[in-house]
Amino acid sequence: MGIYKIAERGESNFHIVNHQYSDETIRFAASEMQKYLLMATNAAIPYFSDDPRCPMRGPEIRIGADVRGETKVEEDLHDDGFCIRGVGEHITITGKTSRGVLYGVYRFLELFCNYHCFTKDAETIDRIDVLEIELDEIKEEPSFDFRDAYFRNAFDGGFASKNHLNSSLCDISVARGGRMKWFNFHHSFNDLVPEKIYFDEHPEYYSEIDGERKRATQLCLTNPDVLKIAEKTLRSWIENNPECKVFSVAQNDSMESCTCPNCMAIEKEEGSPSGPIIHFVNKLADAIRDDYPDVLLHTFAYQHTLKAPKKVVARDNVIVRLCSVFCRFEKPFYELAPLKPGGEEELFVSSLKEWQHHAKQLYVWDYAVNFRNYLQPFVNFHNLAKNIKFYKEHGVRGVLEQGNFAYGGGACFDDMKSYIISKLLWNHNTDVDDEIHRFCMGVYGESAGTLMEEYTKLIEAACASSELYIYQYPDVPSITDELVAKADELVSKAISVADSEEYRKRVEREYLSVRFLKLSRLEMDTPNRTEMINELFDDIKRFGITEIRERKSLAVLKELMLKNRYVKDRTNEYILYYIMK
């Protein structure tokens, strides 16, 4: 164990060094180390390369491989893993990839300078007079290969890289380590073999239902021409999108699989509608493997295909992603499963256990928000953590936690969710209570943060008190008048005691959720009801929020809220469809 005095009273004899031909990510990592050490210690530690014109002048913080010909690539680590070492008088941060090295820099700052990036606009770091550390070796690898907090604000590249997310939709530049880029990461059968092009002349390409080929269903996966067209389309996608690593070959959002004799024969043999899909995707995976060895194909185990097949195993270059869309969330799935044999949670848990033997690349698409009302609390941090740990224990390699992805972002714990999800996906053993406390203190300040932490615990306890689904209205049993009154008291007080204008505004944004609950419950003849709802929506827009229900107009929702309690009458809603890929 070495002791390293990096800075004292604004001075340092260390230098930050990378290899003279380091790539953009390594150079950025070194500059981030310099930037944040200056913020923490007021020491402007020099940063340069190991070019022969820059000889060693003292102890060094060496970033990346081949610095002075001494640091090495960590071949035995996960691609995103890193190693922080004390080596003689020097400190080294290395990894298998440049992105791992960048993650190592941020982890170094977190461990020794108490650096945290809570949101894209809120980060903290200690001010340190003497930065002296003890260091031998610290190695870390992620719990999951793919880590996606699917919230709009979490797509920010700075937030994502600092919190080790590699989501396809994150705006992560090459300097920030890049991302695991997907092409058309959701339902794609209709893109592979477009109905508008082929159905009129070749209805046999599509699902046979009750003896008739139908539109808006699925593909006939045993038709050889469907396979040929799909492969041609897939190859064009790969050629035209070289930045993408994953390409979706996934069922449409329809329950109507093909019932022709050939498809049904495979389904019967495999004991699940997932059988024909895996056989089909495997053929495509085999067809492209030699030409594109680094490409992965993605397909769903979703709705009617959730159950794993009996025999066929997905190829190693095929991702199978299970979806928990119909589950309840007030307890971890494995606790809910035995309470209702044959129910959605039991089906999801049993399917997950089966799929781990049928897919090496097993992923989960999970859910972390109320899609019917984004401002309605959906808080289950501890159960979320238990579910994520369960995924890890059963071979899952990638997790997407879907939340409010609307342009303009949202409120109602969205930022806290993004932060805690990022921590859990990097380390599934993360202490949730510690992170909630850290977030509240860092984002809201100590005075308001103490109250916001109490508010978080209040809401999470309420969400755990009755059934919690992703589509609910504000009249659910868990949201009582007493709960709303207590939440109002806590958050209102947090606003009044906030230590700065910035902290106050952050609390005010979260207060939108409480106001929504209050106003949605008002009787129609309540005095000033219209004025209060108008003020709420004015403030929603003031905070840059563009949707409070998935893909629905803010203006229309305002009118509906004015016309009925609990916003349950959804007459004249229309969908705002925009591509997410």
C-alpha positions, 0 to 999 in steps of 0.5 A: 500500500503506497501513500501518495500526496497529490496536492497540498495547499494548491501545489503539486509535484505530480504530472498527468501523462498519457502516451504520445499517440493516445486516442481521443478518449484517453486524451479527454480522460487525462484532461478530465483528471486535470480539470477536476483535480484543479477544482478539488485542490486548486492545484493546476497539475501539468498535463502532457504526453510522454513525447521524448521532448517531455521527460519525466519530471517527478511522480506521474498519474499515468492515464492509459496504456504504454505510458513511458513504455510501462503501463499495459492494456488490461486484457483480462478485464471486461471491455469497460473495466479499469484498474487503478494502481500505485506503482512505485512513485506513480499512479496508473489508470488502465483498462482493456479499452479507452472507455474503461480508462475514462471510467477509471478516471471518474472512479478515482475522482469519486473515491478520493475527491468525493466527485459525483455527477447527479444530473447533467446540471448538478455535480459536486466535488470536495474542496481539499487542502491536502489530497493524500491517498493510500493506494495499492490496486483497485479493479472494477468491472461492470455488472452488465455489458449494456447499461441503459437508464432510458430517461431523456435527461440521462441521454446527456453524454456528460451524465452518461459517461460520468455514470458509466452508461453506454445507452444507444440513445445517449449522446456520447461522443468518441472523446467520452468513450462512445456508446453501444449503438443499436440500429432500430432497437425495437419492433422491426419485422415490418421494417425488414419486410415492409408490408406496404411493399410486399403484402398486395402481391405476397400476402403469404409473407405475413401471418396466417390467422384463421386461414387468412393472411392478414396485415398488421400482424407478424411475418411468416417466419418459415417462408424462405422468401421472407428470410431472403428479403430480411437478410438483404435488408439486414445487410443493407442496414449493416453496410449503411450504419457502420457505427452500429453494433446491434441490429434489431430482428424483432417481432412487431407489437402484435400478438398475432403470430403466424398459424400456418402449418410450418410455423405451427409445427415449430411452435408445437415442437418448441412449446412456445411462439418464441420457437419460430422467432429464434429459429428465424433469427438464428438463420440470419445470425449464421448468414452474417457472422463471417462477414460481420463478426462483431455485429449482434442481432437483437430480438424480443421475448415479449408478450406471447413470446416471453416463454423460452423454447424447449430446444433451440438455443439462440446463437452467441451473436443473438441478443434475446431481450425479455420485457416485464411490461405486464408485471407489477412493481410494488415488490420484487418479481420473485416475491410477487411470483408465488403470490399468483401462480400463473400470473404475469410475475410468475411467467416472467420469473420462470421465463427468465430462468428458462432463457438463461439456458437458451441465450448467452446474450440475455437482456432485460427491458424493464420499466421505471415510470407510470406511462399514463401520468409521468407526474404520478409517483412510480418509486420502487428503488429498493425493489428495483435494486432487488430485481436488478440483482436477480437479473445478474444472478440469472445470467442477464448481461444487459438491462434497459430501465425505461422511463420518461424519454419525452423530449423536454424531460420530466420531473417526479424523481426522473433524475434520481431514478437515472442516477440510481439506475446507473449506479445499480447497473454498474454495480448490482450491490450498490447501497440504495439508501446511501445513493438516495441520501447522497443524491438529495444532499448533492442536488437539493442542498442539506436543508432542503435535501433532508426534507426531500429524502424524507419525501422520497421514503414517504412516496416509496412506502406508499408505492409499495402499499398496493399494486403498482403498474406502469399504467395507472391513474391518480385514484389508486389506493396507494395515493391517499389524501393523507399522503398528498397532504404530507407530501405537500407539507414536506416539499413546500417546506423544502422550497422555503428552506432551500439554501440557494436559488438553484436548489429551490428551483430543483425542488420546485420542479419536483413539486410539480408532481405533488401539485398534479396529485392535488389538483387531479383529486379536486372536485369539479366545483372546487373554487379556483380549480381552473386557475390552479390547473392553468398555473400548473401547466404554465409552470410545467412549460416553464420547466421545459417539460413537453409531455406528462403522458407518453407521446401525448400533447401537453395542451390536450392533457391540460384540457382533459384535466380541466374537464374531469377528475383524475384525468381518466377521460382521455377523449380526443387524445392523439399520439405524438409518434417520433422515432427513437433509435 
